């Protein structure tokens, strides 16, 4: 039986840890033994039955250890791996901290580094001048000559923009559990009045820096559609409420908070809206499409362009064009695009497991 090792910063919260756990479950179900190693002691997410999980934390003490934290953490990881004595047929390291540690460890030459967000936007967009130059050189060095997995083709374009030349690269998207989503979307929505109401929907963190809810609210207001906007998610609720008030939308926007099951709301929505500056691969777009709901999204780095192709590309709008976003909202409500029946096939657990299993022989 092949044995796969997945390393990640933490398994406590966030989209990336949840996505890694879904991959682990898919591989385990396909007959691969899977071990997860969290590089912190933060493990709060449910781990699938049959998947091993270990923690190898390192907390630096003092300035010198902080400066050498990745190398020292790699030493601790190597000691743990030696004590375990396992041979791994596939090693996948997820997220930037894990990449830093893995590339300084005994796993460096055979690990695949999985990039789960846009590296240019996440690591360099907030730097300018010599700071950006230094950071870019470090990031380029980190990924040069390495084996890279990206969630989308635009992630790989970002790596090239930084100047890195990977030894090998593969695009493997996140797992989309279509069967589970379609079972859950049959549950009722609350309040029940929404079930018979035409509305637009946002699902995600209430966040301005990445998710740009200010842009989303501006485009919704500019669209002048007579239907309410429903927001599902937690985060900066107070900031969002202030922005809603500022834009005069308090009678048109409904904040429902975080929900364990947003899929019924996706099913009954007329359009799902996303106004992000950047993403890794926005699962929420795939989830909405699996529920049969059209999507309007900024053409951000990265992912929407990979998902919204063909007729669905009418829902893809330039990043800073509020008028185009507003037009796309109106068009989506008036003339919904046809969602291909096979659109989500490539994202099903068995498809993603096949892609990872193919790396075992490489």
N, C-alpha and C positions, 0 to 999 in steps of 0.2 A: 504494500500500500504506500503510495507517495506521501511524503510528510512535508507540509508547507509551514513556514514560519512568517508571521506578520508582526512587525514592530510598529509601535505608534506612541505618540507623546503621552496620551492618557485615554482612559476608557470610562470617563465620567459623564461627559455631555458633549453636545455639538454634532453637526452633520457628518463630519469626517469619521469620528469614532463609530457612529451608527452605521455608516456606509461600510466600514471595514468589517464590522460584525456581520452585516448582511452577506458580504463576500465570503467570510469564514463559514457561515451557515450553508451557503450554496455549495462551496467546495466540500464541506463535510457530508452533505447530502449526496454528493456525486462520488463519494468513496475516497476522499483525500483526508488524511489525518491533519488536523490544523492546530497549531500552537500560536497563541497570541501573547506578546510581551508588551506590557505598558511600561514606559520609561519613567513612570511616577507611580505612587501608591494610590492614585485616584482611579478606582474601578467601581463604578456605581451602575453602569448599564447592564441589563440582563445578558448573560453569555449563553449562547445556544448549547443545548445538551450535546455532549461528545466533543466539544471544543475545549482544549486546555488553555488556561490563562495563568500568567505569572507576572509579577512586578519586579522591575529592577530599577529602583529609584536612586537618584544621587542629588544631594543638597549641598552645594558648595559652601565652604566655611572660609571666610576671609577673601581678600581681594585676589590673591594669587590663584586660589582654587576657582574663583569665578572666571578669571581670564582663561583658565585651562579646563573649564568645566566639560567641554565636549570630549577632550582626550581622556580625562579622568573617568568620565561616565563610560566611555568605550572600554576602558580597562575593566571596570566593574561588570559590564556586559560580557566581556570575554571570559572572565572568571566564572560567571554564572553558566555560560554556554559549555565551558569545559567540564564543569561539575555535572551538568545534565548528560553530557556524552551522546547527544543525538546527532544523527546525520540528517540534514534538511535537503530535500530535493528542489525546493523553491523558497527563496527568501525575498520578501517584499517589505520595504521600509516606507512608512507613510508619515507625511508632514515634515516640516522643515527641521525641527529639533531632532527628530529621529534620523533624518538624512545626515545631519551633522555628526551624530554619534555613530551611526552605522558606517559611514565612510572613514572613520578613524578606528574601526574595529576589525576583527578577523573576518568579518562578513563582507568587507568592502568590495572585493573582486567579484563576488557572485551575486550580490544583492541587486534587485531592481528597486529604483527609487520612484515611488508613486507620488506624483504631483497632483494635489487635490484642490488647488485654487490657481488663479493666474499668477505666476511668479513675478512678472514685471509689475503688475498692479499692487500685489500684496507686499513685495519687498523693496521696490524702488520708487513707486509713484510719489511717496511722501518725502523723498530725498531730493536735494538740489545741489548743483555745483560739485565741489570736490567730494562731498559726502556721498552723492549718488555715484560718482566715479569709483570711489573706494568700495562701496557696497556692491556695485555691479561687478567689479573685479573678483570679489569674494564669491558672489553667486555663480559667476561664470566658471570659476575654478571648482566649485562644489559639483557642478553637473557635467563639466567637461570629461569626456571619455567614459561616462557612466552609462548604465542601462536604465532607461527612463520609461515609465508608464505614465501616460497622461489620460485624463478623463475625456478630453476633446482634442481635436486637431488644432484648435486655436491655442490651447495650452502649449503645444509643441512649437507653434509659431512664436509664442512669447519667449520660449527658451532660446530660439534662434535669434530673436531680437536682442536678448542679453548678450549673445555672442558665444554661447556654449555649443559644443559639438558632441552630442552623445555618441557612445559607441553603438548603441542600438536604441530603438524607440518603438513603442506600441501604444495604440489608443484603445483603452478598455474602459467603458463607462461604468457608472455605478449600477448596482443591482436594483431593479424595479420589480417588486413583488406584486405583479399585476393581479394574480388571483386573489390575494389578500385585499388589495385596494378595492376591487370590484365587489367583494363580499361586504366590506365595511361601508361602501358608499350607499348601500341599500338602507342603512339606518336613517331614522328621521332627523330633520334639522330642528333646532330650537332658536328663536321662537318659530312655531309652526307656520306662521304667516309668511316666512321666507320661502317656504316650499312652493307657494303659488305666486311668488314675486319675481320679476326680472331684476337681477342685480349683478353688479360687477364685484369681483373678489380679489383680495390680496391675502396670501398666506405666507408668513415668514416672520423674521425678527422685526420688531418695531425699532428701526434703526435708520439713521440719516447718513452716516458716513459711507456705508456700502450700499444699503438697500434704497437710499434716496427717496424716502417717502415724501419729502417736500416736492420732488419732481413728479411723483405719481399723483399726489393730490392736485398739483397745478394742472397736469394733463387731464385728469378727471373733471376738474372744474371747467377747463377750456372746451371739453367735449360737449358740454351742456346737455348730456343725456339725462332724461327724466328719472332714471333708475338709481337706487341707492348704491353706495359703495360699502362693502362689508370687509373689515380688517380682522384677521385672525392671527394671533401671535402675541408674545410677550416682549419686554424690553423697555424702551423709553416711552412709556405710555403718556407720561405728563408732557413730554416734548411734542408728541404726536397730537395730543389734545390741543395744545397751544397753536400748532400749525393749522389744525382744522378750524379753530376759532379765527385765526388770522386770515384764512382764506374764505371765511364766511360759509363754511360747509357743515356747521354743527347739526343742521336738520337733515343732512343727506348722507352722513357717514356713521356707520354702526360699528363700534369696537366690541368684539366678543371675547378678547383675551386669548390665552393659549387653550387649545382643545386637543384632547387625546386622539380624536377622530375628526379630521377636517374634511374627509372625503365626501360625505353627503352634501356639504356646502359646495364642494367643487362640482359635484354632479348637477346640482340645481342652479349653479351660477351660469350666467350668459357669456361671461368672459373672465378669464383670470389675467390680472395685470401684474407686471414686474418691471420696475424702473431702475434696476441696480446699475452701479458703476462697474462692478465686476462680480464674477461668480467663478466656481470651479466647473461644475456641470450642474445647472439648477434643476434638482430633482422635482421641484414643485411644478415646473413646466411639463415634465413627463407625466407626473401624477395627474395633473389636470387633463391632459390629452387622453390618458387611460380612462378617465371618467367621462370622456366624450365632450369636454369643454374646450372651446377655442382659447388661444393665448395671444395677448399683446405684450411684447417685451422690447426693451432697449436692446440694440445690437451691441451688447457689452462684451468685454473680455471676461469670461469665455463661456461657450456652451450654447447660448440661444441660437446662434447661426448654424450649429451642427444639428439642432433639433428641428428648427422651423424651416423646413425646406419645401419645395414645390408650392402648392397652393397655400400652405401654412405660412410662407414667407411674407404674406401680406400683413402679418401681425408683427413683423420685425421693423423697428423704427430707429433712426439715428439717435445717438446717445443724448445729445443736447437739444433735440428738436421737439419742443413741447407741442407745437402745432401739429406735427406729423403724428405724435403719440395720440393726441386728441382725435385726429382724423381716423386713425387706426381703430380706436375704441368704437367710434360711431360705425365704421365700416363692418367691424366684427359683429356688432349687434344687428345691423341691418342685413348683412349678407354673410352669415357664418361660413367659414371655409369647411370643406369636407376633410375629416380626419381619416387618413388611411387605416384600414383594419389591421394591417401588419406593422404599423408604426412602432409599436413597443416590443416587437418580437426580439430585437437585438439586445434589449435590456432585461429580459427575463432571467431568473437565477440560473437556469440550465445553460443559457447562452454565455453568461459571464463566467460561469465555472469552466466551460469549455475553453474560453480564451486564456484563463489562468493556467489550466492544465497543459495547454500548448506550450507554455514557457518552461515546463519542467525539463523538456529535452534540449533546451537551448543553453 
